[in-house]
Amino acid sequence: MQKRFVGAVAALALCLSTAAVRAEEVVVFAAASLTNAMNEVGAAFTAKTGHTMKPSYAASSALAKQIESGAPAHVFASADLKWMDYLTEKKMVSPDARFDLLGNTLVLIAPSDSKVSSVTLTEKTDIAALVGNERLTTGNPESVPVGRYFKKAMETAGQWDKVKGKVAAADSVRGALAFVERGEVPYGVVYGTDAAVTSKVKVVGTFPDTLYGQIVYPFGQITGKETAASKAFLGFVQTNEAKGIFAKYGFKVR
């Protein structure tokens, strides 16, 4: 009996050792707005597969440039199509190894103690007048996706020339969120999901998507960095379990 028990323990140890060897780390470069949701998705991924996810969060523009420069990412999750297209054109992501997964909303936020409670946002809303002599923060309109969406909205409304001089550009959407959290500016433009992760700001208005189009988050495999873990991760984020986590954080699941 004891010999059989010892043998069973040894066999179990061998299985566990083999599983440990097979477990891999997948490095995911993800848009800053994905931080909270992706951390939970990563934990669920590890629980399900044994593989671990090592995330790096920043503006999609910065991450794409880092990948182009040789940063060791396996997977890229962008907050817009532009930067995934950029890497695809550079042949660093295959057209067959990318897919659109999530959507979001563009919102106007203010510090939680602001006296402003609601702003109706339409094509005719005068954002420059609303901001007055103050500043409004969002991601850099020339590169950071959230800033580019806002710029597009203002161009559609014919207001960009009046608004652009009032923009305090942040290096990422979470940078813009932090400016408003600290009360350094009276307004910010971020994603709805970012506003939802803090009690220090409040949403005072939502931009209609007719002004900026759809916010799309594509996920892609970096060419030459394919591993069992990266393939498993890209499969996992498309499961109902992962989609449920993203939805919990307010993302629109495609």
C-alpha positions in Angstrom: 0.0 0.0 0.0 2.8 2.4 1.0 4.7 1.7 -2.2 1.7 2.3 -4.3 1.2 5.6 -2.4 4.8 6.7 -2.9 4.5 5.8 -6.6 1.3 7.8 -7.0 3.0 10.8 -5.3 6.0 10.5 -7.6 3.8 10.3 -10.6 1.8 13.4 -9.5 5.1 15.3 -8.9 6.3 14.4 -12.4 3.0 15.7 -13.9 3.2 18.9 -11.9 6.9 19.3 -12.9 6.0 18.8 -16.6 3.1 21.3 -16.3 5.4 23.8 -14.8 8.0 23.4 -17.6 5.2 23.9 -20.2 3.8 27.0 -18.5 5.0 30.1 -20.3 4.8 33.8 -19.9 3.1 35.9 -22.5 4.0 39.6 -22.7 1.0 41.7 -23.6 1.4 45.4 -24.6 -2.0 46.9 -24.0 -3.7 50.3 -24.2 -3.7 52.0 -20.8 -7.5 52.0 -20.7 -7.4 48.2 -20.5 -5.4 48.2 -17.3 -8.1 47.1 -14.7 -10.0 44.7 -17.0 -6.8 43.2 -18.4 -5.4 42.5 -15.0 -8.4 40.5 -14.1 -8.4 38.7 -17.5 -4.8 37.8 -17.0 -5.5 36.3 -13.6 -8.4 34.2 -15.1 -6.1 33.2 -18.0 -3.5 31.9 -15.6 -6.1 30.0 -13.6 -7.4 28.4 -16.7 -4.1 27.6 -18.5 -1.2 27.8 -16.1 0.4 30.4 -18.4 1.1 33.8 -17.0 0.4 37.2 -18.5 3.0 40.0 -18.1 1.3 43.3 -19.1 2.8 46.6 -20.1 0.3 49.5 -20.2 0.7 52.8 -22.0 -0.7 54.8 -24.9 -1.2 52.6 -28.0 1.0 55.0 -29.9 3.9 54.5 -27.5 3.5 50.8 -27.4 3.4 50.4 -31.2 6.6 52.4 -31.5 8.3 50.3 -28.8 7.2 47.1 -30.6 8.6 48.5 -33.8 11.9 49.2 -32.0 12.1 45.5 -30.9 10.4 45.5 -27.5 9.8 41.8 -26.5 6.0 41.8 -26.8 4.0 38.7 -27.9 0.6 40.4 -28.1 -0.6 43.9 -28.9 -4.0 45.3 -27.7 -4.6 48.7 -29.2 -7.3 51.3 -28.4 -7.7 52.1 -32.0 -7.2 50.7 -35.5 -4.6 53.2 -36.5 -1.8 51.7 -34.4 -2.6 48.1 -35.2 -2.7 49.0 -38.9 0.6 50.7 -38.4 2.2 47.5 -37.2 0.4 45.5 -39.8 1.8 47.7 -42.6 5.3 47.2 -41.0 4.6 43.4 -41.3 4.9 43.1 -37.5 1.3 41.9 -37.2 -0.2 39.5 -39.8 -3.6 40.5 -41.1 -4.7 36.9 -40.3 -3.5 37.2 -36.7 -5.6 40.2 -35.5 -9.2 40.7 -34.6 -11.4 43.5 -33.3 -12.7 42.6 -29.8 -13.9 45.6 -27.8 -15.6 49.0 -28.0 -15.9 52.0 -25.7 -17.6 55.4 -25.2 -16.1 58.9 -25.2 -17.1 60.9 -22.1 -16.5 64.4 -20.6 -15.5 64.2 -16.9 -15.0 66.7 -14.1 -13.6 66.3 -10.6 -16.2 64.6 -8.3 -16.6 67.8 -6.3 -17.3 70.0 -9.4 -20.4 72.1 -9.3 -21.1 71.1 -12.9 -23.4 68.1 -12.9 -24.4 67.6 -16.5 -23.5 68.9 -20.0 -25.5 68.0 -23.0 -23.1 67.2 -25.7 -24.1 67.6 -29.3 -22.6 68.9 -32.5 -23.6 72.4 -31.4 -22.2 72.3 -27.9 -19.6 75.1 -27.5 -16.8 73.2 -25.8 -14.4 76.2 -25.9 -17.0 78.4 -24.1 -17.6 75.7 -21.6 -13.9 75.5 -20.7 -13.5 79.3 -20.7 -10.1 80.5 -19.5 -9.3 77.0 -18.1 -7.9 73.9 -19.8 -9.3 70.6 -20.9 -7.2 67.5 -20.8 -7.2 64.4 -23.0 -4.6 62.2 -24.7 -2.2 63.9 -27.2 -4.6 64.6 -30.1 -1.9 63.8 -32.6 -1.0 60.3 -31.4 -2.9 59.0 -28.3 -6.2 57.3 -29.4 -8.5 59.0 -26.9 -7.1 62.4 -28.0 -7.5 61.5 -31.7 -11.1 60.5 -31.1 -11.8 63.8 -29.4 -10.1 65.7 -32.1 -12.2 63.9 -34.7 -15.4 64.8 -32.7 -14.4 68.5 -32.6 -13.5 68.5 -36.3 -16.9 67.0 -37.2 -18.5 69.7 -35.1 -16.4 72.4 -36.7 -14.9 73.4 -33.4 -11.4 72.1 -33.4 -9.7 75.4 -34.3 -11.4 77.0 -31.2 -10.7 74.1 -28.9 -7.2 72.9 -29.7 -5.5 75.8 -27.9 -7.2 74.8 -24.7 -6.1 71.2 -24.7 -3.7 70.0 -22.0 -2.2 66.9 -23.8 -1.5 63.9 -21.7 0.7 61.0 -22.6 -2.1 58.5 -22.1 -5.8 58.3 -21.2 -4.8 57.4 -17.7 -2.6 60.4 -17.6 -5.5 62.6 -18.5 -7.7 60.9 -15.9 -5.1 61.7 -13.3 -5.1 65.4 -14.1 -8.8 65.6 -13.5 -8.6 63.4 -10.3 -6.1 65.8 -8.9 -8.3 68.8 -9.8 -5.6 70.3 -12.0 -8.1 70.9 -14.8 -11.9 71.3 -14.6 -12.6 68.9 -17.5 -11.2 65.9 -19.2 -12.1 63.7 -22.1 -11.5 60.0 -21.5 -13.2 56.7 -22.1 -16.3 55.7 -20.2 -14.4 52.7 -18.7 -11.7 54.9 -17.3 -14.2 57.2 -15.6 -15.8 54.1 -14.0 -12.6 53.0 -12.1 -12.3 56.0 -9.8 -14.6 57.9 -7.4 -12.5 61.1 -7.8 -14.2 62.1 -11.1 -17.7 62.1 -12.5 -19.1 61.8 -16.0 -20.9 65.0 -16.9 -21.6 64.2 -20.5 -21.2 61.5 -23.2 -20.2 62.4 -26.8 -22.5 60.9 -29.5 -20.5 58.5 -31.6 -21.8 60.2 -34.7 -19.1 62.8 -34.0 -16.1 60.4 -33.9 -17.2 57.1 -35.3 -16.7 53.8 -33.4 -14.0 53.2 -30.8 -12.4 49.8 -31.7 -9.9 47.8 -29.7 -8.1 45.3 -32.0 -5.9 42.5 -30.6 -3.0 41.1 -32.5 -0.1 38.5 -32.5 3.3 40.0 -33.0 5.0 38.3 -36.0 7.8 36.0 -35.0 6.8 36.0 -31.4 4.2 33.2 -31.6 4.3 30.9 -28.6 1.9 28.4 -27.1 1.1 31.0 -24.4 0.4 33.8 -26.9 -1.9 31.7 -29.0 -3.7 30.5 -25.8 -4.1 34.1 -24.6 -5.5 35.3 -27.9 -7.9 32.4 -27.8 -8.8 33.1 -24.2 -9.7 36.8 -24.6 -12.4 35.6 -27.1 -14.1 33.3 -24.7 -17.3 34.1 -22.9 -15.4 34.1 -19.6 -13.0 36.9 -20.7 -15.7 38.8 -22.5 -17.7 38.8 -19.3 -14.8 40.4 -17.5 -14.4 43.1 -20.1 -18.1 43.8 -20.1 -18.1 44.1 -16.3 -15.6 47.0 -16.7 -17.9 48.7 -19.2 -16.4 47.7 -22.5 -18.6 46.9 -25.4 -17.9 43.3 -26.5 -17.9 42.9 -30.2 
